[in-house]
Amino acid sequence: MTGEIVWRIAGGSGDGIDSTSQNFAKALMRSGLHVFTHRHYPSRIRGGHTYVEVRADDQPVRARGDGFNFLLALGDSFARNTKEHAYYGNEQAKPLAENLDDLRDGGVVVYDEGLLDASEIEDFEARAEEHNWHVYPMDLRGMARDQGREVMRNTAGVGVTCALLDYPLEPIEKLMEDRMSGDVLEANLEILEYAAEQANQLDHTHDLRMPQGEHDSEQALVSGSNGIAYGAIDEGCRFVAGYPMTPWTEVFTLLSQHLPDMGGIAEQVEDEIAAAALALGASHAGVKALSGSSGGGFALMSEPLGLAEMTETPLVLVEATRAGPSTGMPTKTEQGDLEHVLYTSQGDSCRVVFAPGNQREAYEQTRQAFELAYDFHLPAVVVYDQKLSGELRNVDADFFDREPNPDLGATLTEEELAEAAHYATGTFERFQHDPQGAPEGVSPRSIPGQADGRYLASGNEHHPTGHISEDPDNRVAQMDRRMRKLAAIRERLDERESNQVRHGAADATVGVMTYGSNQGTVHEAVDRLVEDGHSVASLSVSDLMPFPEADVGEFLDSVETCLVVEMNASGQFRGLVQRELGTHGDILHSLLKYNGEPFEPHEIVEAVEGLGSGDPATAATRYVPAGSD
């Protein structure tokens, strides 16, 4: 373990825990540190236990760490019922009581004694002594009330944190000056400095100190949702339609804020069917369009998703997964929608599905999704999860300095349309069985309003001009042409730098394979295992349809056994691998987690070290041994 700080701020939902942690993380980043955040919150508007971790180090950080070493417990000002028999327990005490299990030995505890009473926490003093915790009760609420307003106790907590970690106030003050003004700014600055002065008068018994670092270039603090929204904008998306649903709302909000200033349109509609259908119509009319949702909302989109496949209309959808089935746990992470995203809607699937593993990939693969959707006339889905949506991580700001791409893909100009094939009535043959010069199955389209570009777009099987047809030969020709696109897309992707990321020893005998947001956690676990002398490598897969058989097959051929890490109860990704390859079932073991929390690196380390012992599962995970194909 390095000299990192993992700072956890805990309180009540609605108490400003999220905004305070974002500002703290940004200040640390601006002062030269690498940061990574993890957010935990209940599905309530106000009240209920919530926390955010900020992991900071002078070296790049890729994932949530194992536990944390500094707790700032603020109390829940919206606690609803503190009676002993209350269904949810004593919520007022939870910011302190609920966060002790993951606090590392030697850690620091600062709690707001203006709201919290440590004597109500069972065995608190005994546990503090056993684990050598350094406890500093501070009346944060009182400080905030005396200096300004009680709600500013978050600022008091940050001031105490800075003093106890020997971290200067200037980066925090500069950030406040950027985001506040007037009396609010002055009050916050006074509280920050006053709280730091009070903490400096304490007898510091701990040895934790904030690390010092320096960046070589300007940094940006971004989430997976930021990456998707920025990628869509830079790839020319100018229309979004949606309905709010956690965690998709974050992408929808970002696009709704920015698109109108760029001449685009953002529409909130009555439900997800309407949202996807509206985006489909906008794309048909010649605009790059996006829609999305989460879980049950995406289920409602299965009808327009199939319509996009049949009418061969480009469309990008976002599926931000959370714990299901049904409403499940709306604010908790899970990867249980994989098979739903791959196979939902009527008939055979003809779509692209990407699962980015980090913020950079969220940006890159959203751009790829638009490119492929508009070049090949099909829907592309970007699937990610609640974990990646809310994780903040610093990224080189110049990473986003890219050329925009307003190109609409395979469309014809009016000059080209005049020379294109037409039926005897003059209708453009939009869906030719074997389009000339397009062996990949793409029949170039016209945009409504273009001369000589008239055709019918129908959800029924259709003749080359779009007229409904149930002729068997036409049906086979159209299906074969549409399905040829997937092979062509796979070929295009294989010609580029792979979206699949291999990490670890080149000649490893043990493999760890995962997809999506687990990537950084798996990389950290692999690094620890390699440092301890294990022969381990990992493969993080992003291309889910069309599946990268060559990349995955080559990786599995190179190892003797492989642990598949995913956040669902049934091993959906492992099932996909076996379905696509039809082999390697005898070496594929599963490590599953589906309690709403993401993996920690140590859980993967312990599972790999336990392979072959018969029971390598950790308490919060489940192990499924290898079987057969």
C-alpha positions in Angstrom: 0.0 0.0 0.0 1.3 3.5 -0.9 1.0 6.7 1.0 -2.4 7.3 -0.5 -5.3 9.0 1.3 -8.8 7.5 0.9 -11.0 10.1 2.4 -14.6 9.2 3.0 -17.2 11.8 3.8 -20.5 10.5 5.1 -23.8 12.1 6.0 -27.4 12.2 4.9 -28.6 12.2 1.4 -29.4 15.9 0.5 -26.7 17.2 2.9 -24.3 18.2 0.1 -22.1 15.2 0.5 -21.7 14.7 -3.3 -21.0 18.4 -4.1 -18.5 18.7 -1.2 -16.6 15.6 -2.3 -16.5 16.8 -5.9 -15.0 20.1 -4.9 -12.5 18.4 -2.6 -11.5 16.0 -5.4 -11.1 18.8 -7.9 -8.9 20.8 -5.4 -6.7 17.8 -4.9 -6.4 17.3 -8.6 -5.5 20.9 -9.2 -2.8 20.7 -6.6 -1.1 17.9 -8.6 -2.6 14.7 -7.2 -4.3 11.8 -9.1 -7.8 11.2 -7.8 -10.6 8.6 -8.1 -14.0 8.8 -6.4 -16.6 6.2 -5.4 -20.2 7.2 -4.6 -22.7 5.4 -2.4 -26.2 6.8 -2.0 -29.8 5.6 -1.3 -32.7 6.0 -3.6 -34.2 8.9 -1.7 -34.4 12.6 -2.5 -33.4 13.6 1.1 -32.2 11.6 4.1 -30.7 8.2 4.3 -27.1 7.2 4.7 -24.8 8.3 1.9 -21.0 8.6 1.5 -18.4 9.4 -1.1 -14.8 8.3 -1.1 -12.0 10.3 -2.7 -8.8 8.3 -3.3 -5.8 10.5 -3.8 -2.2 9.6 -4.6 0.8 11.0 -6.4 0.6 8.0 -8.8 -2.4 7.4 -11.1 -5.3 5.7 -9.4 -7.6 3.5 -11.5 -10.2 2.2 -9.0 -11.8 2.3 -5.7 -9.3 1.0 -3.1 -9.6 -1.5 -0.4 -11.4 0.3 2.4 -10.4 3.8 3.4 -8.2 5.6 6.0 -9.9 8.9 6.8 -13.6 9.2 7.8 -15.4 12.6 8.0 -18.8 11.8 9.6 -21.2 14.7 9.4 -24.4 13.3 10.7 -27.7 13.1 8.8 -29.7 16.3 9.2 -32.7 14.7 7.4 -32.8 11.6 9.7 -36.5 10.6 9.9 -36.7 8.3 12.9 -34.1 7.8 15.5 -36.2 5.4 17.6 -34.6 2.0 18.3 -37.4 0.0 16.7 -37.5 2.2 13.5 -37.4 0.1 10.4 -34.3 1.7 9.0 -32.6 2.0 12.4 -31.1 5.1 13.9 -30.3 7.0 10.7 -28.9 10.0 12.5 -26.0 7.8 13.8 -25.4 5.9 10.6 -22.8 8.3 9.1 -20.5 7.2 12.0 -21.9 3.7 12.8 -22.2 2.4 9.2 -18.7 3.3 8.1 -16.5 1.7 10.6 -16.3 -1.8 9.1 -14.2 -0.7 6.2 -11.9 1.8 8.1 -8.3 0.6 8.0 -6.2 0.1 11.0 -4.5 3.3 12.1 -7.2 5.4 10.3 -8.5 8.8 11.3 -12.1 9.5 12.4 -13.5 13.0 12.6 -17.2 13.2 13.6 -19.5 16.1 14.1 -20.3 15.9 17.8 -22.8 18.6 17.3 -25.0 15.9 15.6 -23.5 12.6 16.5 -23.0 10.9 19.9 -20.3 8.3 19.7 -21.6 6.7 23.0 -24.6 5.5 20.9 -22.3 3.4 18.7 -21.9 -0.1 20.1 -18.3 -0.8 21.2 -17.0 2.3 19.5 -14.3 3.0 22.0 -13.2 -0.6 22.2 -13.1 -0.9 18.4 -11.1 2.3 18.1 -8.5 1.0 20.6 -8.4 -2.4 18.9 -7.8 -0.9 15.4 -5.7 2.1 16.6 -8.1 4.6 15.1 -7.3 8.2 15.9 -10.6 9.9 16.8 -11.3 13.6 16.7 -14.8 14.7 17.8 -15.4 18.2 16.5 -18.5 20.4 16.8 -18.7 21.1 13.1 -22.3 22.2 13.3 -21.5 24.7 16.0 -18.6 26.1 14.2 -20.7 26.6 11.0 -23.5 28.2 13.0 -21.3 30.6 14.9 -19.4 31.7 11.8 -22.1 31.7 9.2 -24.9 29.1 8.6 -25.3 25.7 10.0 -25.6 24.1 6.6 -21.9 25.1 6.0 -20.7 22.4 8.4 -19.4 20.5 5.3 -16.9 23.3 4.8 -15.9 23.1 8.5 -15.3 19.4 8.0 -13.1 20.1 5.0 -11.1 22.7 7.0 -10.5 20.1 9.7 -9.5 17.5 7.1 -6.9 19.9 5.6 -5.4 20.7 9.0 -5.2 17.0 10.1 -3.6 15.9 6.8 -1.3 18.9 6.6 -2.8 20.0 3.3 -2.9 23.7 2.5 -6.1 25.6 2.3 -5.2 27.6 -0.8 -6.5 25.0 -3.4 -9.8 24.8 -1.5 -10.1 28.6 -1.2 -9.3 29.0 -4.9 -12.0 26.5 -5.9 -14.5 28.3 -3.7 -13.7 31.6 -5.3 -14.3 30.0 -8.7 -17.8 28.7 -7.7 -19.1 31.2 -5.1 -19.4 34.9 -4.6 -20.6 37.6 -2.2 -21.6 36.8 1.3 -21.8 33.0 0.7 -18.1 33.0 -0.4 -17.0 35.1 2.5 -18.8 32.9 5.1 -17.4 29.7 3.6 -13.9 31.1 3.7 -14.2 32.2 7.3 -15.6 28.8 8.4 -12.9 26.9 6.5 -10.1 28.9 8.1 -11.7 28.9 11.6 -12.2 25.1 11.5 -8.6 24.5 10.4 -7.4 26.7 13.2 -9.4 24.7 15.7 -8.1 21.4 14.4 -4.5 22.7 14.5 -4.9 23.1 18.2 -5.6 19.4 18.7 -3.0 16.9 19.7 -2.4 15.1 16.4 -1.9 11.4 17.3 -1.9 10.1 13.7 0.7 9.9 11.0 -1.4 10.3 7.9 -0.4 13.1 5.6 -1.8 14.1 2.2 0.7 13.1 -0.5 2.2 15.7 -2.8 2.2 15.5 -6.6 2.6 17.4 -9.8 0.9 17.0 -13.1 2.7 17.3 -16.4 -0.3 18.8 -18.1 -3.7 20.3 -17.4 -6.2 17.8 -16.0 -10.0 17.4 -16.2 -12.1 15.6 -13.6 -14.6 13.5 -15.5 -17.1 10.7 -14.9 -18.2 7.9 -17.3 -21.4 10.0 -17.9 -19.2 13.0 -18.8 -17.3 10.8 -21.3 -20.4 9.6 -23.0 -22.0 13.0 -23.3 -18.8 14.7 -24.5 -18.2 11.9 -27.0 -21.7 12.3 -28.4 -21.3 16.0 -28.8 -17.9 15.8 -30.4 -19.2 13.1 -32.9 -21.9 15.5 -34.0 -24.9 14.4 -32.0 -27.4 17.3 -32.1 -30.6 15.6 -30.9 -31.4 13.8 -27.6 -34.7 12.6 -26.3 -35.2 11.0 -22.9 -37.1 10.5 -19.7 -35.2 10.9 -16.4 -34.1 7.6 -14.7 -31.1 7.0 -12.5 -28.3 6.8 -13.6 -29.0 7.6 -17.3 -30.2 11.0 -16.1 -26.7 12.2 -15.8 -26.0 11.8 -19.5 -29.4 13.2 -20.4 -28.9 16.3 -18.2 -25.4 17.0 -19.7 -26.7 16.8 -23.2 -29.8 18.8 -22.4 -27.6 21.6 -20.9 -25.2 21.8 -23.9 -27.0 20.9 -27.1 -29.3 24.0 -27.3 -26.2 26.2 -27.3 -24.9 24.3 -30.3 -28.0 24.5 -32.4 -29.2 21.1 -31.2 -32.4 20.0 -29.6 -33.1 18.2 -26.3 -36.5 16.9 -25.5 -37.9 15.3 -22.3 -40.9 13.2 -23.3 -43.6 11.2 -21.5 -41.8 7.8 -21.5 -38.9 5.8 -22.9 -40.9 4.4 -25.9 -41.5 8.0 -27.1 -37.9 9.0 -26.4 -36.3 6.3 -28.5 -39.0 6.7 -31.2 -38.4 10.5 -31.3 -34.7 10.0 -31.7 -35.3 7.5 -34.4 -37.4 10.0 -36.3 -34.8 12.7 -35.9 -32.1 10.4 -37.3 -34.4 9.4 -40.2 -34.7 13.1 -41.0 -30.9 13.5 -41.1 -29.7 14.5 -37.6 -27.3 12.5 -35.5 -29.5 11.4 -32.6 -29.2 9.7 -29.2 -31.6 8.4 -26.6 -31.1 6.2 -23.5 -32.4 5.0 -20.2 -31.7 2.5 -17.4 -33.1 -0.9 -16.7 -36.9 -0.9 -17.0 -36.8 2.3 -19.1 -34.5 0.6 -21.7 -37.0 -2.4 -21.7 -39.6 0.0 -23.1 -37.2 0.9 -25.9 -37.1 -2.6 -27.3 -39.9 -1.7 -29.8 -38.1 1.3 -31.4 -34.8 -0.6 -31.2 -36.2 -3.3 -33.4 -37.8 -0.7 -35.7 -34.3 0.9 -36.1 -32.9 -2.5 -37.1 -35.7 -3.2 -39.6 -35.8 0.3 -41.2 -32.0 0.4 -41.1 -32.1 3.8 -39.4 -28.9 4.9 -37.5 -29.5 5.4 -33.8 -27.3 5.5 -30.7 -28.8 4.3 -27.4 -27.3 4.4 -23.9 -28.1 1.8 -21.3 -27.0 2.7 -17.8 -27.5 -0.4 -15.8 -28.4 -0.7 -12.2 -29.5 -3.5 -9.9 -32.7 -5.2 -11.1 -35.0 -7.0 -11.8 -37.7 -4.3 -12.2 -37.0 -1.2 -10.1 -34.5 -3.3 -8.1 -32.1 -1.0 -6.3 -32.2 2.2 -8.3 -29.0 3.7 -7.0 -26.9 0.6 -6.8 -24.6 -0.9 -9.4 -24.9 -4.1 -11.3 -24.2 -5.6 -14.7 -27.4 -7.7 -14.9 -28.7 -6.2 -18.1 -26.1 -7.6 -20.4 -28.3 -10.3 -22.1 -31.2 -7.8 -22.2 -29.1 -5.3 -24.1 -27.7 -7.9 -26.5 -30.9 -9.7 -27.4 -34.0 -7.6 -26.5 -36.6 -6.8 -29.3 -38.1 -9.0 -32.0 -36.1 -11.3 -34.2 -32.4 -11.7 -34.7 -30.2 -8.9 -33.2 -28.4 -6.7 -35.7 -26.8 -4.1 -33.5 -23.5 -2.9 -32.1 -22.9 -3.0 -28.4 -19.9 -1.4 -26.6 -19.2 -1.6 -22.9 -16.5 1.0 -22.0 -14.2 0.2 -19.1 -13.3 3.8 -18.0 -13.9 7.4 -18.7 -11.6 7.6 -21.7 -13.2 4.5 -23.3 -16.6 6.0 -22.6 -15.7 8.9 -24.8 -13.9 6.9 -27.5 -16.5 4.2 -27.8 -19.5 6.6 -27.8 -17.8 8.2 -30.9 -17.3 4.8 -32.4 -21.0 3.9 -31.7 -22.1 7.0 -33.8 -19.6 6.2 -36.5 -20.7 2.6 -36.9 -24.4 3.4 -36.6 -24.3 6.0 -39.4 -21.9 4.1 -41.6 -23.8 0.8 -41.4 -27.4 2.0 -40.7 -28.2 0.2 -37.5 -28.6 0.9 -33.8 -25.5 1.0 -31.6 -25.8 0.7 -27.8 -23.4 1.9 -25.2 -23.9 -0.1 -22.0 -22.3 1.0 -18.8 -23.3 0.9 -15.1 -24.1 3.0 -12.1 -20.5 2.5 -11.0 -18.8 4.1 -14.0 -21.5 6.7 -14.4 -20.6 8.4 -11.1 -16.9 7.6 -10.7 -14.8 10.7 -11.1 -11.2 10.4 -12.3 -8.6 12.9 -13.6 -7.9 12.7 -17.3 -5.4 14.8 -19.4 -7.5 17.7 -20.6 -6.0 17.6 -24.1 -7.4 14.0 -24.5 -10.6 15.7 -25.6 -9.0 18.0 -28.2 -10.4 16.1 -31.2 -11.8 17.0 -34.5 -15.6 16.9 -34.7 -17.3 14.5 -37.1 -20.6 15.9 -38.6 -20.6 13.3 -41.4 -23.8 11.4 -41.7 -22.2 8.2 -43.0 -23.5 6.3 -45.9 -25.9 8.8 -47.5 -26.2 9.8 -51.1 -26.0 13.3 -52.6 -28.8 14.4 -55.0 -26.4 14.0 -57.9 -25.7 10.4 -56.7 -29.3 9.8 -56.2 -30.1 10.8 -59.8 -27.9 8.0 -61.0 -29.0 5.4 -58.4 -31.4 2.5 -59.0 -35.1 3.4 -59.0 -38.2 1.3 -59.3 -40.5 1.8 -62.4 -42.7 4.2 -60.4 -39.7 6.4 -59.6 -39.2 5.2 -56.0 -35.6 5.0 -54.8 -34.4 1.4 -54.1 -33.3 2.1 -50.6 -33.0 -1.5 -49.6 -31.3 -3.2 -52.5 -30.6 -6.9 -52.0 -27.0 -6.6 -53.2 -26.1 -2.9 -53.3 -23.4 -2.3 -55.9 -20.0 -1.6 -54.4 -21.2 -2.4 -50.9 -20.4 -6.1 -50.1 -20.8 -5.3 -46.4 -24.5 -5.1 -46.9 -25.0 -1.3 -46.6 -27.5 0.1 -49.1 -26.9 3.9 -49.1 -29.8 6.0 -47.9 -31.4 9.2 -48.9 -32.6 12.0 -46.5 -36.2 13.1 -46.6 -36.5 16.1 -49.0 -33.7 15.1 -51.4 -34.7 14.9 -55.0 -35.1 11.3 -56.3 -34.8 10.0 -52.8 -38.4 9.0 -52.1 -38.8 5.5 -50.5 -41.0 3.8 -47.8 -39.6 3.0 -44.3 -41.6 0.2 -42.7 -41.3 -2.1 -39.7 -42.5 -4.9 -41.9 -40.2 -6.9 -44.1 -40.0 -5.0 -47.3 -39.1 -5.0 -51.0 -36.0 -2.9 -52.1 -38.3 0.2 -52.4 -39.7 -0.3 -48.9 -43.1 -1.8 -49.9 -44.3 -4.6 -47.6 -43.2 -8.0 -48.9 -43.5 -11.5 -47.5 -41.9 -13.1 -50.5 -39.6 -15.9 -49.2 -36.7 -15.1 -51.5 -36.9 -11.4 -50.7 -37.0 -12.2 -46.9 -33.9 -14.3 -47.1 -32.0 -11.7 -49.2 -32.9 -8.9 -46.9 -32.0 -10.8 -43.7 -28.7 -12.0 -45.2 -27.8 -8.5 -46.2 -28.6 -7.0 -42.8 -26.7 -9.7 -41.0 -23.6 -9.2 -43.3 -23.1 -5.8 -41.7 -22.0 -7.4 -38.4 -19.2 -9.3 -40.0 -18.1 -6.1 -41.9 -18.1 -4.1 -38.6 -16.1 -6.8 -36.9 -13.6 -6.6 -39.7 -13.3 -2.8 -39.5 -12.8 -3.0 -35.7 -10.2 -5.7 -36.0 -8.2 -3.5 -38.4 -7.8 -0.9 -35.6 -6.2 -0.8 -32.2 -8.3 -3.2 -30.2 -10.9 -2.0 -27.7 -10.0 -5.1 -25.7 -7.2 -4.3 -23.2 -4.7 -6.9 -22.1 -2.8 -6.2 -18.9 -0.2 -8.0 -16.9 2.4 -10.7 -17.6 2.9 -11.5 -21.3 3.4 -15.3 -20.6 0.9 -15.6 -17.7 -0.6 -18.9 -16.8 -3.7 -17.5 -15.0 -6.1 -15.2 -16.7 -8.6 -12.7 -15.3 -11.3 -11.6 -17.8 -13.9 -9.0 -17.3 -15.9 -6.4 -19.2 -17.1 -2.8 -18.6 -16.4 -0.8 -15.4 -14.4 -3.6 -13.6 -11.4 -2.8 -15.7 -9.5 -0.6 -13.3 -10.2 -2.7 -10.3 -9.0 -5.8 -12.2 -5.8 -4.0 -13.3 -4.9 -3.0 -9.8 -5.5 -6.6 -8.6 -3.4 -8.0 -11.3 -0.5 -5.6 -10.5 -0.6 -6.7 -6.9 -0.6 -10.4 -7.9 2.3 -9.9 -10.3 4.3 -8.0 -7.6 3.7 -11.0 -5.3 5.1 -13.4 -7.9 2.0 -14.7 -9.5 1.8 -15.4 -13.2 -1.3 -13.4 -14.0 -2.7 -11.3 -16.9 -6.1 -9.8 -17.6 -8.3 -9.1 -20.6 -10.9 -6.3 -20.4 -13.5 -6.7 -23.1 -15.5 -3.8 -24.6 -16.8 -5.1 -27.8 -19.9 -7.3 -26.9 -21.6 -7.3 -30.4 -20.1 -8.1 -32.8 -18.0 -10.2 -30.4 -14.2 -10.1 -30.7 -13.7 -13.9 -31.1 -10.1 -13.6 -32.1 -9.0 -11.3 -29.2 -10.8 -13.4 -26.6 -9.9 -16.7 -28.1 -6.2 -15.8 -28.3 -6.2 -14.7 -24.7 -7.9 -17.9 -23.4 -5.5 -20.0 -25.5 -2.6 -18.3 -23.8 -3.6 -19.2 -20.2 -4.2 -22.4 -18.3 -7.2 -21.2 -16.3 -9.2 -18.0 -16.2 -11.4 -16.2 -13.6 -14.3 -14.2 -15.1 -15.2 -11.2 -13.0 -18.6 -9.6 -13.3 -21.4 -8.0 -11.3 -24.4 -10.2 -11.6 -25.7 -13.4 -10.2 -25.9 -15.6 -13.2 -22.5 -15.1 -15.0 -24.0 -13.5 -18.1 -20.6 -12.5 -19.5 -19.1 -15.9 -19.0 -22.1 -17.3 -20.8 -21.6 -14.9 -23.7 -18.0 -16.0 -24.0 -18.9 -19.7 -24.1 -21.8 -19.0 -26.5 -19.6 -17.1 -28.9 -16.5 -19.4 -28.7 -18.1 -22.7 -28.0 -14.9 -23.7 -26.2 -12.9 -23.1 -23.0 -15.8 -23.9 -20.6 -13.4 -26.2 -18.8 -11.1 -23.3 -17.7 -13.6 -20.5 -17.1 -14.4 -19.9 -13.4 -16.7 -17.1 -12.2 -16.3 -14.5 -9.5 -19.7 -12.8 -9.1 -20.8 -9.9 -7.0 -24.3 -8.6 -6.9 -24.9 -6.9 -3.5 -25.0 -3.5 -5.1 -21.4 -2.6 -4.3 -18.5 -2.8 -6.8 -15.6 -5.1 -6.4 -12.6 -4.1 -4.3 -9.2 -5.1 -5.6 -8.5 -7.5 -2.7 -11.5 -9.6 -3.5 -10.1 -10.4 -6.9 -6.6 -11.0 -5.5 -8.0 -13.4 -2.9 -10.1 -15.2 -5.5 -7.1 -15.7 -7.8 -5.0 -16.9 -4.9 -7.7 -19.3 -4.0 -8.2 -20.9 -7.4 -7.8 -24.6 -7.1 -8.4 -24.7 -3.4 -12.1 -25.3 -3.9 -13.5 -22.2 -2.1 -11.8 -19.0 -3.1 -15.0 -16.8 -2.5 -14.8 -13.8 -0.2 -17.7 -12.8 2.0 -19.4 -10.4 -0.4 -18.7 -12.5 -3.6 -19.7 -15.9 -5.0 -17.4 -18.3 -6.8 -18.6 -20.7 -9.5 -16.1 -23.3 -10.7 -15.4 -24.2 -14.3 -17.7 -26.5 -16.0 -18.0 -27.5 -19.6 -19.1 -25.9 -22.8 
